[in-house]
Amino acid sequence: MHGEIGFVSEPGIGSTFSFTGSFAKGEVSSLDSRWKQYDPVVSEFQGLRALVVDNRSIRAEVTRYHLRRLGISVDTTLSMESTCTYLSNACGTSDFAHLAMILIDKDAWNQERVLQFRSLLKEHRQKGRLNVSTKFPKIFLLATAMTPLERSKLKTAGFVDNVLMKPLRLSVIVACFQELLGNGRKDQVHRKKTTLGTLLREKRILVVDDNKVNRRVAEGALKKYGAIVSCVEKGQDALDKLRPPHNFDACFMDLQMPEMDGFEATRQIRSVETQVNEKIASGEASIDMYGNVSYWHIPILAMTADVIQATNEECMNCGMDGYVSKPFEEEQLYSAVASFFESG
């Protein structure tokens, strides 16, 4: 790319990495634009507003970027003090009515100030500046390092609604927002009764990935919830394993593999299933020849580190049923498999 790459590092402080390169101007129909057109998740958050509190403007821009990809409008403040001013000025306006969340970086965090602007909002409601039906914005803390105990204490004390760990990942943001903002397809009451352990226990899952480390990580994550996991490293191996009749309940398919990628492997698996289903439907073959299953369709979930790639139209067009991001996150994994295994 005719550029250079370098870094400056200071012990005990951190490192700054930089690079230069030659880029052409992108077309209007960029990947993000197409993703917004096809992924229904975006429509859940369209019209919402967020306030990002961060004393470093560059870092705030990174957070803004992730939120805007979800169709969320974003304002920023540099301190908790200016946040209180922002909330006072916004109360009673349409902007505040759509303010769904406040995301505060740990470096700008101040517990007393959080209590202050929670009290401020209650005061404005009592004085009639806020409609009684207006929901207070959810508060998220952004942190690069925090123990589970610290997170639990903050949530239990009511200082925050949740903690988002950085670097931010879109799949985690989506799952977190869906749960706390009341969006998404999950039934929260049912979610408390049904866990991944009951959903995946004794389920036979095929993991397809050409990277040995990725296979071991995926296998370990699924076995943690009681699944019986088999692994293969090629798309052709997956095709051979999933020819009816087989005893797999689901398949987690990597997208980028040599020889036969996840898209092509899925297309061929669906083609084989269609042929078998047509034979059974026409009477050409009996169901006892195919494990007493009258209709074959194994759930296939794309595995990818790039959520945007996985939600591309091509993913659904090739016959996949959904996607999970790598590494697996519990809430997102639950969302992906619940529709197939909810009977537990």
TORMISE-5236 format. One record per residue (C-alpha): residue number from 1; x, y, z. Coordinates in nm, 4 decimals, always signed. Layout:
BEGIN
rec k=NUM; x=X; y=Y; z=Z
...
This chain:
BEGIN
rec k=1; x=+0.0000; y=+0.0000; z=+0.0000
rec k=2; x=+0.3070; y=+0.2216; z=-0.0372
rec k=3; x=+0.3037; y=+0.3215; z=+0.3288
rec k=4; x=+0.4912; y=+0.2880; z=+0.6538
rec k=5; x=+0.4080; y=+0.1442; z=+0.9933
rec k=6; x=+0.5632; y=+0.2217; z=+1.3287
rec k=7; x=+0.5078; y=+0.2723; z=+1.6967
rec k=8; x=+0.6250; y=+0.4677; z=+1.9981
rec k=9; x=+0.6184; y=+0.2928; z=+2.3352
rec k=10; x=+0.6745; y=+0.4261; z=+2.6854
rec k=11; x=+0.7156; y=+0.1809; z=+2.9765
rec k=12; x=+0.4315; y=+0.2083; z=+3.2244
rec k=13; x=+0.2339; y=+0.4427; z=+2.9989
rec k=14; x=+0.1469; y=+0.2618; z=+2.6760
rec k=15; x=+0.2090; y=+0.2462; z=+2.3043
rec k=16; x=+0.0978; y=+0.4492; z=+2.0046
rec k=17; x=+0.0851; y=+0.2703; z=+1.6712
rec k=18; x=+0.0689; y=+0.4538; z=+1.3397
rec k=19; x=+0.0616; y=+0.3728; z=+0.9714
rec k=20; x=+0.0278; y=+0.5465; z=+0.6375
rec k=21; x=-0.1198; y=+0.4107; z=+0.3170
rec k=22; x=-0.2693; y=+0.5054; z=-0.0177
rec k=23; x=-0.6472; y=+0.4671; z=-0.0335
rec k=24; x=-0.9028; y=+0.5293; z=-0.3035
rec k=25; x=-1.2294; y=+0.7036; z=-0.2171
rec k=26; x=-1.4965; y=+0.4436; z=-0.1318
rec k=27; x=-1.8252; y=+0.4114; z=-0.3157
rec k=28; x=-2.1525; y=+0.5188; z=-0.1569
rec k=29; x=-2.2733; y=+0.1579; z=-0.1446
rec k=30; x=-2.0171; y=+0.0673; z=+0.1209
rec k=31; x=-2.0307; y=-0.2462; z=+0.3311
rec k=32; x=-2.1788; y=-0.0551; z=+0.6256
rec k=33; x=-2.4527; y=+0.0902; z=+0.4031
rec k=34; x=-2.5494; y=-0.2501; z=+0.2673
rec k=35; x=-2.5399; y=-0.3957; z=+0.6165
rec k=36; x=-2.7857; y=-0.1332; z=+0.7416
rec k=37; x=-3.0138; y=-0.2142; z=+0.4498
rec k=38; x=-3.0263; y=-0.5861; z=+0.5167
rec k=39; x=-2.9798; y=-0.6400; z=+0.8906
rec k=40; x=-3.3049; y=-0.6027; z=+1.0897
rec k=41; x=-3.1072; y=-0.5371; z=+1.4095
rec k=42; x=-3.0397; y=-0.1807; z=+1.2954
rec k=43; x=-3.4100; y=-0.0969; z=+1.2726
rec k=44; x=-3.4482; y=-0.1775; z=+1.6444
rec k=45; x=-3.2236; y=+0.1149; z=+1.7387
rec k=46; x=-3.3109; y=+0.3682; z=+1.4667
rec k=47; x=-3.4177; y=+0.7000; z=+1.6170
rec k=48; x=-3.2544; y=+0.6436; z=+1.9570
rec k=49; x=-3.0002; y=+0.8850; z=+2.0998
rec k=50; x=-2.6915; y=+0.8218; z=+2.3099
rec k=51; x=-2.4651; y=+1.0439; z=+2.5149
rec k=52; x=-2.0960; y=+0.9454; z=+2.5305
rec k=53; x=-1.8966; y=+1.0836; z=+2.8236
rec k=54; x=-1.5219; y=+1.0645; z=+2.7663
rec k=55; x=-1.2406; y=+1.3050; z=+2.8512
rec k=56; x=-1.0523; y=+1.1989; z=+2.5375
rec k=57; x=-1.2212; y=+1.3085; z=+2.2159
rec k=58; x=-1.0486; y=+1.0512; z=+1.9927
rec k=59; x=-1.1652; y=+0.7679; z=+2.2150
rec k=60; x=-1.5166; y=+0.9135; z=+2.2163
rec k=61; x=-1.5161; y=+0.9092; z=+1.8369
rec k=62; x=-1.4470; y=+0.5343; z=+1.8370
rec k=63; x=-1.7491; y=+0.4762; z=+2.0606
rec k=64; x=-1.9575; y=+0.7117; z=+1.8440
rec k=65; x=-1.8610; y=+0.5130; z=+1.5344
rec k=66; x=-1.9905; y=+0.1836; z=+1.6781
rec k=67; x=-2.3193; y=+0.3392; z=+1.7890
rec k=68; x=-2.3815; y=+0.5166; z=+1.4595
rec k=69; x=-2.3441; y=+0.1852; z=+1.2778
rec k=70; x=-2.6591; y=+0.0825; z=+1.4674
rec k=71; x=-2.8459; y=+0.3931; z=+1.3570
rec k=72; x=-2.8098; y=+0.5635; z=+1.6972
rec k=73; x=-2.7572; y=+0.9433; z=+1.7089
rec k=74; x=-2.4691; y=+1.0398; z=+1.9365
rec k=75; x=-2.3754; y=+1.3476; z=+2.1395
rec k=76; x=-2.0542; y=+1.3700; z=+2.3437
rec k=77; x=-1.9416; y=+1.5485; z=+2.6576
rec k=78; x=-1.5912; y=+1.5640; z=+2.8055
rec k=79; x=-1.6762; y=+1.5355; z=+3.1758
rec k=80; x=-1.9423; y=+1.4362; z=+3.4255
rec k=81; x=-1.9929; y=+1.8045; z=+3.5095
rec k=82; x=-2.0764; y=+1.8923; z=+3.1490
rec k=83; x=-2.3038; y=+1.5873; z=+3.1401
rec k=84; x=-2.5162; y=+1.7354; z=+3.4187
rec k=85; x=-2.5412; y=+2.0608; z=+3.2204
rec k=86; x=-2.6349; y=+1.8660; z=+2.9064
rec k=87; x=-2.9116; y=+1.6775; z=+3.0877
rec k=88; x=-3.0517; y=+1.9953; z=+3.2448
rec k=89; x=-3.0687; y=+2.1671; z=+2.9060
rec k=90; x=-3.2125; y=+1.8632; z=+2.7294
rec k=91; x=-3.4893; y=+1.7856; z=+2.9820
rec k=92; x=-3.8333; y=+1.8270; z=+2.8318
rec k=93; x=-3.7064; y=+1.8306; z=+2.4713
rec k=94; x=-3.7616; y=+1.5675; z=+2.2030
rec k=95; x=-3.3890; y=+1.4893; z=+2.2164
rec k=96; x=-3.4207; y=+1.3817; z=+2.5782
rec k=97; x=-3.7312; y=+1.1761; z=+2.5031
rec k=98; x=-3.5184; y=+0.9659; z=+2.2661
rec k=99; x=-3.2098; y=+0.9565; z=+2.4904
rec k=100; x=-3.1873; y=+0.5823; z=+2.5543
rec k=101; x=-2.8386; y=+0.5525; z=+2.7029
rec k=102; x=-2.5404; y=+0.7282; z=+2.8566
rec k=103; x=-2.2027; y=+0.5614; z=+2.8042
rec k=104; x=-1.9327; y=+0.6780; z=+3.0442
rec k=105; x=-1.5656; y=+0.5919; z=+3.0012
rec k=106; x=-1.4010; y=+0.4692; z=+3.3190
rec k=107; x=-1.1429; y=+0.7509; z=+3.3005
rec k=108; x=-1.4251; y=+1.0072; z=+3.3233
rec k=109; x=-1.6241; y=+0.8069; z=+3.5790
rec k=110; x=-1.7287; y=+0.9693; z=+3.9050
rec k=111; x=-1.9698; y=+0.7864; z=+4.1323
rec k=112; x=-2.0956; y=+1.0992; z=+4.3077
rec k=113; x=-2.1697; y=+1.2682; z=+3.9751
rec k=114; x=-2.3725; y=+0.9669; z=+3.8601
rec k=115; x=-2.5842; y=+0.9925; z=+4.1727
rec k=116; x=-2.6107; y=+1.3657; z=+4.1113
rec k=117; x=-2.7540; y=+1.3421; z=+3.7639
rec k=118; x=-2.9851; y=+1.0563; z=+3.8638
rec k=119; x=-3.1207; y=+1.2897; z=+4.1356
rec k=120; x=-3.1336; y=+1.5710; z=+3.8804
rec k=121; x=-3.3569; y=+1.3665; z=+3.6521
rec k=122; x=-3.5900; y=+1.2707; z=+3.9372
rec k=123; x=-3.6125; y=+1.6364; z=+4.0384
rec k=124; x=-3.7055; y=+1.7430; z=+3.6843
rec k=125; x=-3.9730; y=+1.4730; z=+3.6756
rec k=126; x=-4.1194; y=+1.5928; z=+4.0073
rec k=127; x=-4.1258; y=+1.9524; z=+3.8784
rec k=128; x=-4.3075; y=+1.8452; z=+3.5639
rec k=129; x=-4.0226; y=+1.9113; z=+3.3213
rec k=130; x=-4.0241; y=+1.5403; z=+3.2417
rec k=131; x=-4.3297; y=+1.3392; z=+3.1505
rec k=132; x=-4.4049; y=+1.0665; z=+3.4033
rec k=133; x=-4.3941; y=+0.8086; z=+3.1234
rec k=134; x=-4.0470; y=+0.9190; z=+3.0066
rec k=135; x=-3.7905; y=+0.6489; z=+3.0769
rec k=136; x=-3.4586; y=+0.7477; z=+3.2283
rec k=137; x=-3.1606; y=+0.6636; z=+3.0047
rec k=138; x=-2.9683; y=+0.3453; z=+3.0788
rec k=139; x=-2.6157; y=+0.4007; z=+3.2099
rec k=140; x=-2.3235; y=+0.1987; z=+3.0774
rec k=141; x=-1.9666; y=+0.2090; z=+3.2035
rec k=142; x=-1.6939; y=+0.1560; z=+2.9419
rec k=143; x=-1.3823; y=-0.0108; z=+3.0804
rec k=144; x=-1.0718; y=-0.1859; z=+2.9504
rec k=145; x=-1.0182; y=-0.3881; z=+3.2688
rec k=146; x=-1.2537; y=-0.4771; z=+3.5522
rec k=147; x=-1.3055; y=-0.7835; z=+3.7661
rec k=148; x=-1.6439; y=-0.9607; z=+3.7699
rec k=149; x=-1.6773; y=-0.8642; z=+4.1390
rec k=150; x=-1.6269; y=-0.4949; z=+4.0590
rec k=151; x=-1.8853; y=-0.5132; z=+3.7815
rec k=152; x=-2.1327; y=-0.6895; z=+4.0078
rec k=153; x=-2.0918; y=-0.4325; z=+4.2859
rec k=154; x=-2.1541; y=-0.1394; z=+4.0500
rec k=155; x=-2.4670; y=-0.3002; z=+3.9070
rec k=156; x=-2.6011; y=-0.4143; z=+4.2448
rec k=157; x=-2.5509; y=-0.0660; z=+4.3936
rec k=158; x=-2.7472; y=+0.0814; z=+4.1025
rec k=159; x=-2.4666; y=+0.3024; z=+3.9737
rec k=160; x=-2.4780; y=+0.1445; z=+3.6282
rec k=161; x=-2.7132; y=-0.0770; z=+3.4302
rec k=162; x=-2.4249; y=-0.2674; z=+3.2751
rec k=163; x=-2.0529; y=-0.2574; z=+3.1987
rec k=164; x=-1.9207; y=-0.2808; z=+2.8427
rec k=165; x=-1.5638; y=-0.3999; z=+2.8108
rec k=166; x=-1.3326; y=-0.2453; z=+2.5520
rec k=167; x=-1.2352; y=-0.2849; z=+2.2807
rec k=168; x=-1.6018; y=-0.2636; z=+2.1889
rec k=169; x=-1.7434; y=-0.5419; z=+1.9734
rec k=170; x=-2.0628; y=-0.4858; z=+1.7800
rec k=171; x=-2.2168; y=-0.8240; z=+1.8649
rec k=172; x=-2.1711; y=-0.7610; z=+2.2386
rec k=173; x=-2.3162; y=-0.4096; z=+2.2110
rec k=174; x=-2.6207; y=-0.5406; z=+2.0242
rec k=175; x=-2.6880; y=-0.8209; z=+2.2751
rec k=176; x=-2.6475; y=-0.5826; z=+2.5696
rec k=177; x=-2.8751; y=-0.3143; z=+2.4229
rec k=178; x=-3.1388; y=-0.5679; z=+2.3228
rec k=179; x=-3.1553; y=-0.6995; z=+2.6778
rec k=180; x=-3.1658; y=-0.3661; z=+2.8610
rec k=181; x=-3.3657; y=-0.1571; z=+2.6149
rec k=182; x=-3.6383; y=-0.4170; z=+2.5761
rec k=183; x=-3.5608; y=-0.4784; z=+2.2086
rec k=184; x=-3.4886; y=-0.8033; z=+2.0330
rec k=185; x=-3.6652; y=-1.1345; z=+2.0193
rec k=186; x=-3.5728; y=-1.2748; z=+2.3610
rec k=187; x=-3.8398; y=-1.3337; z=+2.6193
rec k=188; x=-3.6665; y=-1.2127; z=+2.9352
rec k=189; x=-3.8869; y=-1.4108; z=+3.1743
rec k=190; x=-3.8188; y=-1.7283; z=+2.9800
rec k=191; x=-3.4490; y=-1.6378; z=+2.9567
rec k=192; x=-3.4126; y=-1.6563; z=+3.3343
rec k=193; x=-3.5576; y=-2.0065; z=+3.3425
rec k=194; x=-3.3764; y=-2.1387; z=+3.0377
rec k=195; x=-2.9979; y=-2.1230; z=+3.0255
rec k=196; x=-2.7419; y=-2.2212; z=+2.7675
rec k=197; x=-2.6738; y=-2.5243; z=+2.9818
rec k=198; x=-3.0275; y=-2.6533; z=+2.9315
rec k=199; x=-3.0449; y=-2.5453; z=+2.5683
rec k=200; x=-2.7208; y=-2.7113; z=+2.4583
rec k=201; x=-2.6957; y=-3.0055; z=+2.6958
rec k=202; x=-2.6461; y=-3.3316; z=+2.5020
rec k=203; x=-2.6866; y=-3.1471; z=+2.1688
rec k=204; x=-2.4509; y=-3.2818; z=+1.9022
rec k=205; x=-2.2740; y=-2.9920; z=+1.7328
rec k=206; x=-2.0295; y=-2.9928; z=+1.4424
rec k=207; x=-1.7661; y=-2.7167; z=+1.4419
rec k=208; x=-1.6051; y=-2.6423; z=+1.1051
rec k=209; x=-1.2907; y=-2.4252; z=+1.1047
rec k=210; x=-0.9537; y=-2.4569; z=+0.9331
rec k=211; x=-0.7743; y=-2.2973; z=+1.2300
rec k=212; x=-0.6829; y=-2.5445; z=+1.5047
rec k=213; x=-0.6853; y=-2.2835; z=+1.7814
rec k=214; x=-1.0277; y=-2.1563; z=+1.6748
rec k=215; x=-1.1633; y=-2.5119; z=+1.6745
rec k=216; x=-1.0352; y=-2.5752; z=+2.0257
rec k=217; x=-1.1768; y=-2.2466; z=+2.1575
rec k=218; x=-1.5194; y=-2.3095; z=+1.9985
rec k=219; x=-1.5204; y=-2.6702; z=+2.1185
rec k=220; x=-1.4336; y=-2.5651; z=+2.4734
rec k=221; x=-1.7002; y=-2.2930; z=+2.4804
rec k=222; x=-1.9751; y=-2.5277; z=+2.3597
rec k=223; x=-1.8709; y=-2.8166; z=+2.5841
rec k=224; x=-1.8915; y=-2.5766; z=+2.8773
rec k=225; x=-2.2675; y=-2.5771; z=+2.8250
rec k=226; x=-2.2965; y=-2.9543; z=+2.7925
rec k=227; x=-2.2839; y=-2.9910; z=+2.4148
rec k=228; x=-2.1281; y=-3.2941; z=+2.2473
rec k=229; x=-1.8859; y=-3.1432; z=+1.9980
rec k=230; x=-1.7126; y=-3.2807; z=+1.6889
rec k=231; x=-1.4671; y=-3.0765; z=+1.4828
rec k=232; x=-1.3530; y=-3.0824; z=+1.1203
rec k=233; x=-1.1180; y=-2.8467; z=+0.9388
rec k=234; x=-1.2558; y=-2.8393; z=+0.5829
rec k=235; x=-1.5825; y=-2.7519; z=+0.4132
rec k=236; x=-1.5735; y=-3.0838; z=+0.2261
rec k=237; x=-1.5415; y=-3.2706; z=+0.5569
rec k=238; x=-1.8509; y=-3.0890; z=+0.6817
rec k=239; x=-2.0401; y=-3.1878; z=+0.3687
rec k=240; x=-1.9457; y=-3.5521; z=+0.4221
rec k=241; x=-2.0446; y=-3.5414; z=+0.7904
rec k=242; x=-2.3803; y=-3.3769; z=+0.7277
rec k=243; x=-2.5131; y=-3.6013; z=+0.4515
rec k=244; x=-2.8490; y=-3.7403; z=+0.5736
rec k=245; x=-2.8875; y=-3.9442; z=+0.7791
rec k=246; x=-2.6669; y=-3.7985; z=+1.0515
rec k=247; x=-2.7152; y=-3.7283; z=+1.4211
rec k=248; x=-2.5961; y=-3.3658; z=+1.4455
rec k=249; x=-2.8290; y=-3.1031; z=+1.5925
rec k=250; x=-2.6446; y=-2.7951; z=+1.4650
rec k=251; x=-2.3342; y=-2.6812; z=+1.2783
rec k=252; x=-2.1092; y=-2.3841; z=+1.3505
rec k=253; x=-1.9392; y=-2.2956; z=+1.0216
rec k=254; x=-1.6361; y=-2.0715; z=+0.9731
rec k=255; x=-1.6706; y=-1.8476; z=+0.6685
rec k=256; x=-1.3130; y=-1.8201; z=+0.5453
rec k=257; x=-1.1592; y=-2.1586; z=+0.4650
rec k=258; x=-0.9358; y=-2.2714; z=+0.1771
rec k=259; x=-1.0659; y=-2.4982; z=-0.1035
rec k=260; x=-1.4307; y=-2.4736; z=+0.0039
rec k=261; x=-1.5372; y=-2.1770; z=+0.2180
rec k=262; x=-1.8303; y=-2.1718; z=+0.4586
rec k=263; x=-2.0684; y=-2.0175; z=+0.2060
rec k=264; x=-2.0090; y=-2.2878; z=-0.0561
rec k=265; x=-2.0135; y=-2.5678; z=+0.2009
rec k=266; x=-2.3512; y=-2.4472; z=+0.3250
rec k=267; x=-2.4910; y=-2.4203; z=-0.0287
rec k=268; x=-2.3889; y=-2.7797; z=-0.0996
rec k=269; x=-2.5270; y=-2.9082; z=+0.2320
rec k=270; x=-2.8611; y=-2.7417; z=+0.1560
rec k=271; x=-2.8592; y=-2.8878; z=-0.1937
rec k=272; x=-2.8124; y=-3.2412; z=-0.0561
rec k=273; x=-3.0894; y=-3.1841; z=+0.2005
rec k=274; x=-3.3255; y=-3.0615; z=-0.0711
rec k=275; x=-3.2635; y=-3.3709; z=-0.2815
rec k=276; x=-3.3315; y=-3.6000; z=+0.0153
rec k=277; x=-3.6463; y=-3.4086; z=+0.1148
rec k=278; x=-3.7811; y=-3.4296; z=-0.2397
rec k=279; x=-3.7220; y=-3.8046; z=-0.2488
rec k=280; x=-3.9043; y=-3.8516; z=+0.0816
rec k=281; x=-4.1932; y=-3.6260; z=-0.0213
rec k=282; x=-4.2424; y=-3.8048; z=-0.3545
rec k=283; x=-4.2267; y=-4.1508; z=-0.1984
rec k=284; x=-3.9118; y=-4.2393; z=-0.3887
rec k=285; x=-3.7442; y=-4.2961; z=-0.0520
rec k=286; x=-3.8919; y=-4.3929; z=+0.2852
rec k=287; x=-3.8144; y=-4.1983; z=+0.6012
rec k=288; x=-3.6657; y=-4.5077; z=+0.7681
rec k=289; x=-3.3855; y=-4.4856; z=+0.5108
rec k=290; x=-3.3039; y=-4.1431; z=+0.6547
rec k=291; x=-3.3225; y=-4.1964; z=+1.0295
rec k=292; x=-3.7028; y=-4.1594; z=+1.0483
rec k=293; x=-3.6701; y=-3.7873; z=+0.9802
rec k=294; x=-3.9263; y=-3.6620; z=+0.7295
rec k=295; x=-3.7631; y=-3.3241; z=+0.6638
rec k=296; x=-3.3909; y=-3.2462; z=+0.6821
rec k=297; x=-3.2588; y=-2.8995; z=+0.7668
rec k=298; x=-2.9714; y=-2.8720; z=+1.0123
rec k=299; x=-2.9274; y=-2.5261; z=+1.1683
rec k=300; x=-2.6038; y=-2.3772; z=+1.0305
rec k=301; x=-2.4592; y=-2.0740; z=+1.2067
rec k=302; x=-2.1742; y=-1.8738; z=+1.0576
rec k=303; x=-1.8734; y=-1.8206; z=+1.2851
rec k=304; x=-1.6856; y=-1.5007; z=+1.2177
rec k=305; x=-1.4798; y=-1.2338; z=+1.3889
rec k=306; x=-1.6429; y=-0.9813; z=+1.1522
rec k=307; x=-2.0105; y=-0.9359; z=+1.2401
rec k=308; x=-2.0678; y=-0.7095; z=+0.9413
rec k=309; x=-1.9469; y=-0.9823; z=+0.7064
rec k=310; x=-2.1732; y=-1.2385; z=+0.8730
rec k=311; x=-2.4857; y=-1.0250; z=+0.8439
rec k=312; x=-2.4246; y=-0.9675; z=+0.4753
rec k=313; x=-2.7008; y=-1.0794; z=+0.2398
rec k=314; x=-2.4764; y=-1.3575; z=+0.1100
rec k=315; x=-2.4843; y=-1.5279; z=+0.4492
rec k=316; x=-2.8608; y=-1.5816; z=+0.4348
rec k=317; x=-2.8737; y=-1.6427; z=+0.0611
rec k=318; x=-2.6466; y=-1.9450; z=+0.0870
rec k=319; x=-2.8810; y=-2.1058; z=+0.3392
rec k=320; x=-2.7305; y=-2.0172; z=+0.6767
rec k=321; x=-2.9674; y=-1.9692; z=+0.9689
rec k=322; x=-2.7718; y=-1.7028; z=+1.1562
rec k=323; x=-2.4296; y=-1.6129; z=+1.2890
rec k=324; x=-2.2204; y=-1.6020; z=+1.6044
rec k=325; x=-1.9119; y=-1.3891; z=+1.6538
rec k=326; x=-1.5746; y=-1.5178; z=+1.7636
rec k=327; x=-1.4947; y=-1.5428; z=+2.0481
rec k=328; x=-1.8366; y=-1.6622; z=+2.1688
rec k=329; x=-2.0269; y=-1.4365; z=+2.4101
rec k=330; x=-2.2938; y=-1.6033; z=+2.6233
rec k=331; x=-2.5822; y=-1.3660; z=+2.5448
rec k=332; x=-2.5155; y=-1.3678; z=+2.1724
rec k=333; x=-2.4703; y=-1.7444; z=+2.1660
rec k=334; x=-2.8000; y=-1.7819; z=+2.3516
rec k=335; x=-2.9786; y=-1.5584; z=+2.0988
rec k=336; x=-2.8366; y=-1.7600; z=+1.8103
rec k=337; x=-2.9374; y=-2.1070; z=+1.9340
rec k=338; x=-3.2547; y=-2.0354; z=+2.1352
rec k=339; x=-3.4884; y=-2.0483; z=+1.8354
rec k=340; x=-3.3672; y=-2.3986; z=+1.7496
rec k=341; x=-3.3364; y=-2.5524; z=+2.0955
rec k=342; x=-3.5916; y=-2.3687; z=+2.3107
rec k=343; x=-3.7735; y=-2.6907; z=+2.3892
rec k=344; x=-3.4591; y=-2.7708; z=+2.5939
